[in-house]
Amino acid sequence: MCGICGIALSSRSSRTLDRDLIVRMREPMAHRGPDGVGAFVSDRVALGHVRLSIVDVAHGAQPMASDDGALQLIYNGEVYNHPALHEELVQQGVRYHTRCDTETILRLYEREGTSAPRRLRGMFAFAIWDSRTRELFIARDRFGVKPVYYAHTEDGSLYFASEIKAILAAGHVGAALNDAALPDYLANHAPSGEDTLFAGIKRLPPGHTMVWKDGVLHIEQYWDLSFAQPTETRDDQELIDEYRDRFVDAVRMRLMSDVPLGMFLSGGIDSASITAAMSRLVDEPIKTFSVAFAEQEANELAYARLVAERYRTDHHEVVLSPGEFWERVPRLVWHEDEPMAHPSSVALNAVSRLAAECVKVVLTGEGSDETLAGYNRYRVTIYNTSIGRRYERLAPVFVRDAVRHGVDTLPAGSRVRQRLSRTFLMLPSDLPSLYFDNFAVFSRTRQARLLAPAFAANLKDCDPYFAAREALSRTDARSLLDRLLYADTKTYLHELLMKQDQMSMAASIESRVPFLDHPLVEFAARLPQRLKLRGVTTKYVLRAAMRDWLPREILSRKKMGFPVPVGAWLRGPNRGIVDEFVTGPRPAGRPYFVAEEVRRLVASHTSGEQNHSERLWALVNFEIWHRIFLDGEPHEFVRIPA
């Protein structure tokens, strides 16, 4: 795992390149590669690299050049079918100088050009400069496990990197808010499409490649997830057995390493399944790492210990206090480049730091929920959509109006009212209402009250769900469930993967995601719906595949996500954080939000009338991010009130 960065100047640019410039871009990413650095500089192109050595530790320094020096490669990631590709290329007469997967990418590109990413199985982001054609080629893996951000400037020059802060360090692209991305952030935890919160800085979409040549940029998709060719005709048990075999194979491939590796163990079925598979594939006890909070509702250690005891792992734990949690937030906002989408980022970084004391590589459970229907919102949406259409068709308007009025008369803070308000009884039976708005942080209605009129007037009716709508419009999935899964793999999953990458790399360790092995995901996409969501049982195929491998308590657990008691903290001992970063003079003086609506939100949360923890987390993080990146305040100087 590494960090990459680079600059390609067009013929219209008057800027000159030198080694100091690429070093400035490289320095903010030092945590991504503490084992080595490298740079290539020519008259119009500069490439930078920081290395975390995993495979062929002694060799594989980057940039890596072709034998004739015409190609220069920088690369971040792991290609798990590297041994098979290596053997194939050697049989074709290729002479290797190393045994690392970096050289495999280079040799494959020499033979297959821009189609090379199609042959790679793993997580990757790489750039290749071809001095003969004067072209820069950049590729990103199918799910976007590894990041690529870029800025294409007015003069046609290209700046790119694994982290946004590296692009800003080049000094050509300033840090300014991308106003149009703010509604997306407020609704979805983070910008969900190609845009970032920084004006002029985008992300290369997963499964895409980019070719730059003298100022002209061409982006092309090389892979997409298809739900065609369903497996409906096959026996359920046969499909369950095949899923288990494919899953174990995905885990086995991710054990490729020349350095120690371990497992993040939360106690949920995803991490428990990987732990079970790993234990069957290695001889020595695997190292497992867990994190929790002292509060009972945010502590899953008992379940993690259950799995650790079952497989006799070398288990390690860390428990965070509220003070430790909040103290780390400013630094981790700096690491994430954008506001932290989820409080669990802090816990993830804490367990990454714990793991870094023992290993350099960990396996994690991301991707299962978005490929096997693990979130309860899928079941709720399918139910609301189905019943809601019948309700609208059969119930007269006056009946529906009377029901809405009845619900509205219930006490504002009552649990019954809050639950009914999110059903077909109170919402239109269209997908934007029942799915997008229903599970948004700030729905469109709430944003209309929150955003300052003068600021909102410049947004030109920005759709916070544009990326998800666009995904729904192009998928070949037929069932509503599969359409929602597709949309989430293109939007929400990307958000989680960026959290995983940035929080683990902040601790200088590599994280690998077996559930996103693309042949495994392609197989899961074709499974019948009953093997993903069966009644109220989520991820049915995984539970069935692990039936003889995991304790009953793990198999039957309801999904908890990673609970962090932020709401209780902000209502009680950490109320000063709200006073400073939400209602204080600095956030109140910014042009984005209606101060009265913000105060109303805080009062509702503080009184216990309604839980606004997600909304307050979004506002706190936006303000901290604003201070660090837009106001230019070093993260060390952002003080968290005691």
C-alpha positions, -999 to +999 in steps of 0.1 A: +000+000+000+014+034-010+006+069-020+009+083-055+009+118-069+018+136-101+016+165-125+013+167-162+017+202-177+000+210-210+018+230-237-004+260-227+010+260-192+039+284-183+047+266-152+080+247-148+085+214-129+113+205-105+119+179-079+110+202-050+074+205-063+067+168-064+083+164-030+059+191-017+030+170-030+045+138-016+051+151+019+015+153+032+011+116+023+042+104+042+020+082+065+009+062+034+045+051+027+070+052+056+092+026+039+105+045+010+100+075-014+107+081-051+102+106-078+105+110-116+107+145-131+109+154-168+102+187-186+064+184-185+056+154-162+065+147-126+055+116-106+059+110-069+056+079-047+057+069-010+059+032-003+046+008+023+065-024+015+043-055+015+054-078-013+091-081-023+101-058+004+137-055-007+128-045-043+099-028-061+110+008-055+089+033-075+086+050-099+094+018-118+107+021-154+104-002-183+137-016-197+140+011-223+130+038-199+100+049-220+074+040-193+073+052-157+049+036-133+036+046-099+012+023-081-009+019-049-026-014-041-023-051-044-029-074-074-039-108-059-037-127-092-001-114-096+014-149-093-007-163-121-001-133-143+037-135-135+038-171-146+018-163-178+041-134-187+073-154-180+060-181-204+056-154-230+092-145-227+091-116-202+122-113-181+114-100-145+138-080-124+117-083-092+089-106-079+065-078-070+031-071-085+042-036-095+064-051-122+035-073-133+013-042-140+041-026-159+048-057-181+011-063-187+007-027-198+036-031-222+017-059-239-020-050-235-020-012-231-050+005-217-069-028-214-045-041-188-068-032-158-093-057-170-068-085-162-061-074-127-079-089-096-074-068-066-073-032-054-053-006-073-047+029-084-018+035-108-004+060-133+019+053-162+037+080-182+046+070-218+073+093-231+069+080-266+032+089-270+034+117-244+003+102-227-004+097-190-026+067-182-044+064-148-065+035-137-086+027-106-099-006-094-135-018-099-149-007-066-126+022-058-109+006-028-079+027-037-084+064-042-075+087-071-083+124-069-075+149-097-078+185-108-079+194-145-070+230-147-081+257-172-048+255-190-052+217-195-027+206-169-035+176-147-028+172-109-036+139-093-029+121-060-041+095-035-052+123-012-066+157-019-041+175+004-013+165-020-030+183-048-035+214-027+002+212-017+012+217-054+000+253-050-019+256-083-054+246-071-067+265-041-089+252-013-124+265-019-158+251-012-176+233-040-210+249-032-229+224-054-216+194-034-228+207-001-264+193-005-250+159-014-228+160+017-257+170+039-280+143+026-256+113+022-228+117+048-203+126+019-204+136-017-215+105-035-205+112-071-174+124-089-173+157-071-157+164-038-163+193-014-133+211-030-140+232-060-122+219-090-111+186-075-128+154-085-123+117-080-118+092-108-148+069-106-142+033-097-138+009-126-126+037-148-094+047-166-082+082-176-059+091-205-043+126-205-025+140-236-014+176-239-044+190-219-071+167-233-086+143-208-105+111-218-122+091-191-136+056-199-154+029-179-138-006-182-160-025-158-195-025-144-215-048-122-241-068-141-271-086-126-279-104-159-276-142-163-294-150-130-288-183-112-325-189-105-325-224-120-299-238-096-305-254-062-302-231-032-277-254-014-255-256-045-254-218-047-247-215-010-218-240-013-204-221-043-206-188-025-187-202+004-160-217-019-156-184-037-155-164-005-128-187+010-108-183-023-111-145-020-098-146+016-070-170+005-058-146-022-056-118+003-032-136+025-005-129+000+021-109+019+058-109+029+050-091+062+027-100+092-010-097+087-041-098+109-079-092+110-102-064+123-128-083+143-159-064+153-181-094+163-205-090+134-210-118+109-187-102+082-155-100+102-163-133+120-167-151+086-133-138+074-117-148+107-132-183+103-119-186+068-084-173+077-081-197+106-087-226+081-061-213+057-031-207+081-013-228+106-005-203+133-031-183+153-042-153+134-040-119+151-073-101+156-080-066+167-111-050+182-122-016+194-151-004+216-163+023+239-170+020+276-207+026+271-226-007+270-246+003+239-214+009+220-194-022+231-194-053+210-163-069+226-182-098+240-191-109+205-156-104+192-142-124+221-167-152+213-152-155+178-116-151+190-121-179+215-137-202+189-107-198+166-081-193+193-068-161+178-041-139+192-066-112+202-060-075+210-085-048+222-086-011+227-113+009+245-118+046+237-130+072+262-151+102+250-121+125+256-098+103+235-124+102+208-129+139+204-093+147+208-085+128+177-112+143+155-094+173+140-063+153+130-085+126+114-106+152+095-072+163+081-064+127+072-098+122+055-095+154+035-133+159+037-155+160+068-156+125+085-188+109+072-191+085+102-180+087+139-168+051+134-138+066+115-123+075+148-127+039+161-113+025+129-082+046+132-078+036+169-079-001+160-056+005+130-030+021+154-034-009+177-029-033+148+001-014+135+020-024+166+019-060+154+012-062+117+013-042+084-017-058+067-053-064+079-084-079+064-117-062+069-154-069+062-165-039+040-187-047+010-209-075+023-238-052+032-239-036-003-236-069-022-258-092+000-285-067+013-272-063+048-289-030+056-324-029+071-333+000+048-336-024+018-363-044+035-381-013+048-380+003+013-393-028-004-421-031+021-430+007+020-430+007-018-451-024-022-477-016+004-476+022-003-487+018-039-516-004-029-525+021-001-526+050-025-546+031-050-572+018-026-575+044+001-594+076-008-576+109-005-597+120+025-587+088+043-550+093+036-553+130+048-571+119+080-543+094+087-516+120+082-534+144+104-538+118+131-500+110+130-492+148+131-512+152+163-491+127+182-465+141+206-435+154+186-410+133+205-430+101+206-414+070+192-447+060+175-449+093+156-412+091+145-417+055+132-449+062+114-435+094+098-410+072+079-437+049+064-460+049+034-487+064+056-468+098+057-446+096+026-453+095-012-447+060-026-419+071-049-383+060-044-368+094-037-391+098-007-392+062+006-355+055+001-333+086-004-351+111+018-362+085+043-326+075+051-308+108+045-290+128+071-307+160+060-336+152+037-346+177+009-373+192+032-348+196+061-322+212+037-348+237+025-351+249+061-314+246+069-297+263+039-295+300+039-317+315+012-289+335-004-266+305-005-293+281-017-303+305-045-269+298-062-273+260-061-297+260-091-319+232-076-289+208-071-302+173-067-285+157-036-294+123-050-281+128-086-254+101-084-277+075-070-305+083-095-280+081-123-269+047-111-305+035-109-311+046-145-283+026-160-282-007-141-295-039-158-309-051-125-346-058-126-357-063-090-360-032-067-336-049-043-309-054-069-313-019-082-308-005-047-277-027-042-263-015-075-268+022-065-252+017-032-221+000-047-217+031-068-222+056-040-224+047-003-199+019-006-173+043-021-178+065+010-171+035+033-140+024+013-125+059+015-130+059+053-113+025+054-084+035+032-077+068+049-081+057+085-059+026+081-033+044+060-031+072+087-017+044+108+005+031+080-012-002+076-028-018+045-064-030+047-078-057+023-115-064+016-123-100+006-160-094+002-151-071-028-132-097-048-149-089-081-156-125-092-173-130-058-194-099-062-204-108-098-216-142-085-235-126-057-252-101-081-267-130-100-280-148-070-318-149-065-332-123-041-342-150-016-305-158-010-298-121-002-329-110+017-353-137+030-381-122+050-364-102+077-331-122+074-304-102+057-273-117+039-290-151+039-264-168+017-236-158+040-254-169+071-262-202+055-226-207+042-212-200+077-238-221+096-213-247+107-184-223+111-197-196+135-214-195+169-252-193+168-250-159+187-231-144+158-253-159+130-285-146+146-273-111+156-290-080+143-268-056+124-254-029+147-230-011+123-204+003+146-223+021+174-207+053+187-226+072+214-221+106+199-257+117+205-255+111+243-221+128+244-233+159+226-264+160+248-243+157+280-206+159+288-195+172+254-222+198+249-194+224+246-185+209+212-219+219+199-215+254+213-182+258+196-186+241+162-224+243+156-239+274+172-208+293+181-198+327+165-176+312+138-201+288+123-230+312+128-210+338+109-207+316+078-231+321+049-244+285+046-270+278+072-300+295+089-288+301+124-323+299+139-329+264+123-295+252+136-304+264+171-338+246+168-321+214+158-297+216+188-326+224+212-346+194+200-316+171+205-306+185+238-341+182+252-343+146+241-373+153+219-355+138+189-321+122+182-302+144+158-268+128+164-261+122+127-270+158+118-250+173+146-220+151+137-223+164+101-224+200+112-195+196+137-173+179+111-181+204+084-171+233+106-138+215+117-131+207+080-138+243+071-113+256+096-086+233+086-088+234+048-106+266+039-095+288+067-060+273+067-059+266+104-035+237+113-054+208+127-032+209+158-047+243+166-083+232+164-092+230+200-119+206+213-137+221+243-132+201+275 
